[in-house]
Amino acid sequence: MDLAQRNSTSVRAAQADVAKSKAVLDQSHNVFIPTLNFNTGIPAFPEYGFTGQPPSIFSVTVESLAFSIPQKHYMEAAHSALRATESRLRDAREQVALDASSAYIELDAVQRELESARQQEDLATRLVEIEQQRTEAGVDSMREFLQARLTAATLKLSRVHLEARAETLAKQLAVLTGLPVGSIKPDHGSIPEIPQVHADESPRLLPGIEAARILAVSKRQQAKGDQDTNIFPTLSFYSQYNRNTTVLNEVNHYFANPLPANNFASGFNLQVPLLDLVHRARGRESAADALRSTVEAEQAEHQNDIQIAELTGLLRELDAQAEVATLRAQLAADALKTVQTQLESGNGAEASASAQTQLSPTHEQLARIDERQKYVDALESDFNLARARLGLLRALGHMEDWLNQLHGK
């Protein structure tokens, strides 16, 4: 999970969003910090006539925003946007941890199932050989032989399906972690216990939903700033120094006194909005965007509530299925022992009128195949139950607690 979180493209994209939001926040604050600009104006050719402004060798300008009520809302919006991206980063990390753990647990289950499937296939091959001999000897019909071949073909198909599934999961883990394909070998003992959370517990605020809510707040603050731009004046400060020159120009011919070399000016610029239809339209646009973000946050919360309800019902069903599959596996193992005992000792009632038909090696192979199949079904049920528990853990907002607990160990 740690490798997946460090290698994940979604996590790295979320980290880039956080860095961008920090830059936007700094930009919203830095408008009050004076900017310093240096310009040169050395003439390339001698000037002739009156050019409209005094010729200067260089100029230094200092400008800054002094007072702005809309800018205060923009700063608050940038700060909220940063918090939203930080929550999205946590959400991305949790999702990657869920994907990596699910893939690892599934690959472990599939490999154990695959081992049993190969055993089943070997048993089916032996079953076909037995039925072929019995058919050639006239003990069983051709139908029994074809049924054995069908069983073998079906088990081969299951084995091929599991191999393809294992290859896909290995590739998925390689993409998640950045390691070569096949370098991760699941160890069943390394899988930690998944907490059994319940829907009646108070769900915590998911990072994704928290991000949606904070983003809606940011959009409303942005809209407030755009709307206030049409109401409140803006005050800015400026100062400028010019180093003038009379070289290569006739500027002194047009002034009563000689042009001074050093010139300095400063002041405040007050901008009062009277009629600005562009900013009014932008304010309406921002308000609509804020409303949409609010609705999307509510929609995400409702979808998570529905997911919790679905996972809760599914978890109860899968828990019952896992119990049934475990009992069936135990019964199949007991039935196999019974068949083996009868084959070793006979039914012990050949002289009785109610004696059962003597079991053949075919019954033993079928019992072995059934025992392995019930074992595979139990493994699949356990995996489905674990995956549902992980999903509910994430939906209830306890994924981060589980991750911190694992890191503590």
GICORWO-V944394 format. One line per field, one symbol per residue. ss: DSSP state (h for helix, s for strand, l for the rest). burial: 1 if it has 9 or more other ideal C-beta (glycine too) atoms within 8 Angstrom, else 0. A space follows every 10 residues. Layout:
# GICORWO-V944394
ss=???
burial=???
This chain:
# GICORWO-V944394
ss=lhhhhhhlhh hhhhhhhhhh hhhhhhhhhh llllssssss llllllllll lllllsssss sssssssshh hhhhhhhhhh hhhhhhhhhh hhhhhhhhhh hhhhhhhhhh hhhhhhhhhh hhhhhhhhhh hhhhhhllll lhhhhhhhhh hhhhhhhhhh hhhhhhhhhh hhhhhhhlll lllllllhhh llllllllll llllllhhhh hhhhhhhhhh hhhhhhhhll lllsssssss ssssllllll hhhhllllll lsssssssss slllllhhhh hhhhhhhhhh hhhhhhhhhh hhhhhhhhhh hhhhhhhhhh hhhhhhhhhh hhhhhhhhhh hhhhhlllll llllllllll hhhhhhhhhh hhhhhhhhhh hhhhhhhhhh hhhhhlllhh hhhhhhhhl
burial=1011100101 1011101101 1101101110 1000000000 1010001000 0000110111 1111110101 1111111111 1111111111 1111111111 1111111111 1111011111 1011111101 1101100000 0001101110 1100110110 0110110011 1111011000 0001010000 1001001010 0010011111 1111111111 1111111111 0101111111 1111110010 1000000010 0010000000 0010010011 0110111011 0111011001 1001001110 1101100110 1101110110 1110110011 0110001000 0000100011 0111111111 1111111111 1111111111 1111111111 011001000
